[in-house]
Each structure stands twice: as structure tokens, then as C-alpha cells.
Amino acid sequence: MNTVSRPARRVLVSGASIAGPALAYWLDRYGFEVTVVEKAAAVRGGGYAIDVRGPAREVVERMGLLPRLRTVHVDSQRITFVDSVGRTVGSLRPEQLTGGAAGHDLEVRRGDLADALQEPLRGRVEFLFEDSIAALEDDGEAVHVRFDSGASRSFDLVVGADGLHSNTRRLVLGPEEAFHRYLGHVFAGFTLPNEFGLVREAVVWNDVGRGAVLNAHEPADRLHGFLTFTRDDPPFEAFRDPRAQRELVAARFPERVWHLPRLVAAMRDAEDLFFDVVSQIHLPSWSRGRVVLAGDAAHATSFLSGQGSSLALVGAYVLAGELAARSDHTAAFAAYERRMRPFAERNQALATGGGTSVAPRTREQLEARNTVVRDPESAASELATPSARAARAAHSDLRLPDYAGRL
């Protein structure tokens, strides 16, 4: 693709996880002048595995990243379920549960995807690490930004790609509470030593309203642990208190069964504990004036959908393409939302309508899941559950435009 011969427009992108760098890549290719601001000191490495499915796989292929991502493909082989006392219920291939396409979808560590997205931006896109947007003023002609560092600069457009708890969204549209849809689950993720002999597989323990997961992405000395449980109200009192988070989680897993004591102990000691609620963002509009939102900041699906990163990649591609194809940013923002919103909403529905296979809320849901896992005929099918079939349809429910052919 040739660089578009048009005056560069200055764009500030807030957030350097997945949506931000992907957007920066396409904007740079289209001739925009891009700055990315990120509050962390560097791009986060390592991390749990994520799936790149449907049109997102086509996006990374158009970026030329497919060969690199294939080399770091995790290729999980099995998910084993155990009951409340640790007895094996049965096993499934991951795609039977998630609706993925074996041999086509990519499963990569979040850090590996972030590194792949960063590589082509070096020397081309400005990164401001350890900084964040403190204030925005949109005067209709430009967006004047004051950073936490004290610096002030002006940009033609600002994109908030800063996640579920987006600071950009708060500054432009107001407090998160108005758009936050809590789905009734709390979770804690962390790493711990792989003392269990697991390789490219996960083991899921369940009781009603609770789940514990050991997930080994590859033959390595560490794996990822997750503890999740249902709760009627979000534990806002624990969000700013790591000690309260650990106590809240530990109290929900008191049993001395299976590997729960080891998981709780590892959670208490983890330096990389990630504590949050399972929730989504639902907005009446994804933009205001010269500011637009992308990825989880616009339409967080929650991890129950398994689609957050894929939607971030697709949304970045569409937003950049519409901006490149149209001289008016207002029309570009509207076209981006018109194309992406139905896709995002269908994938959000995966978490609200079919997210119980790994986190059953009721005894009936748990037994229905276990019946499928125990049934050899069901377990042998390509898609073992109705939710997996719904997921397969939702994952591919968007045809990527060819913006290069329109420029």
C-alpha cells in the first residue's frame, strides 16, 4: 500500500495496549502524524493468551504480521473440567467451547501481540510513556491537550484507546458509572509456578458461582491462575486497596480441595495480581466533536466474550480507514461507528447470553455444562455447546472493507 499523498493530520492516541498501536499503524500508513501517550513505563510484555479470530486475523494479515504471530501461536490443546471436590468431569478442545476455528484462529500471548504491533512503529510514531491526558479542550478547530507531565500540545483529533476504565472517555463523556454494565462476576488473575505438569492446556474447577483456572500456554516454569466468583454488586471498596482485594478473593475459596489452597496462596503473594470486575461499556455514541473512542473504551465486551482484542484490531482498522477515506472527521466517525457497532454489540451479547460455560452462575447451568463435557458424542462434535455455535457466528459477522482500493 502506498502512503496517501495528503496533508498529514495530527492525531493523539491515548493507550498503547492493542487498539492504540494498531490504530497508530494504520494512521501512519495513511499519512497521518501520530503520537501515542501511555501511562505505563513501557508496553506490557508476557501475559495470558488471547485469540485473534474472524476479521481480526485478516487485519493482522494485511499488516504483514501473520508470519510472526504464527511463530508464537500458543496452540492450546485441551480444557479439562473438574467438579467441586476435584474429580475430573471431562475434557474439550478449546474451540469446541469458544467457537474458534481450529487451524485458522491465532492464540498468542497478549505481550507477543503487543510487541508485534509495536515493531513497525519504531522510528515512525512518537510514543510518550509514563504520561497521560490530564485535560482536553475541543474548540472545534483542534483539541488542546494538557498532559500529567505539565506539557501542553494541540492535535487535530484525539482517540481514546485506553481501555475499560478509559480516562479519555471520562474527560469527554463523564464518569464511567453511567456507561458501565456490571455482569455479576469478580476475578483475579496472576502467575504462579507450574508445579502441575500442565502443557498447552487449562484445568477449570467449578462450583456454583465460582471458578478457578490453571492455564499453561506452553512448556514453561510459570502458568496463569484465575479465581472468579459471582457477586451481586461490584466491590468498589476494594478497587483501590490491593490488600482488600486479596482478602475478598481468598474468602470466597476457603476449601482445602483440588489446588485451591495453592491458588489462593499464590494470589496472596503475586506481584502481578490483576483484580477487576467482569463488565461491559455501552455508550450512546462513540465520539464527541474531535474526540473518538476505540477498543474497550468504546465497547468493552468483557473477557467472557473472548473477543476484546479481536474487536480492538478490527475497530482500529475501520476507524483509520474511514478517516483516510473522508476529509470530514465527523463523517468518518459516524461511518466507523455505523460499521462497527452491530459487530461489537453481537459480540457483547456472547457474554450476556452465553458466557456460562466457564463461569456457571446456577446449579442448572453447571449441570448442563457438565452434561455436555461428559457426553462423548457431544464432546466429539466440532462445537460442543450452543454458546460455541453462537460465538462462531458472531466472530465473523463483519466483512472488512478494502480501504486501500478506495484511496
Helices and strands as residue ranges (DSSP letters): E 10-14, H 19-29, E 33-38, E 49-52, H 55-62, H 66-71, E 78-82, E 88-92, H 94-98, E 106-109, H 110-118, G 119-121, E 126-129, E 133-138, E 143-147, E 152-155, E 157-160, H 167-173, G 176-178, E 180-193, E 201-207, E 210-216, E 222-230, G 236-238, H 242-251, H 260-269, E 274-281, E 287-288, E 291-293, H 296-299, H 308-325, H 329-354, H 363-374, H 376-380, H 386-395, G 403-406
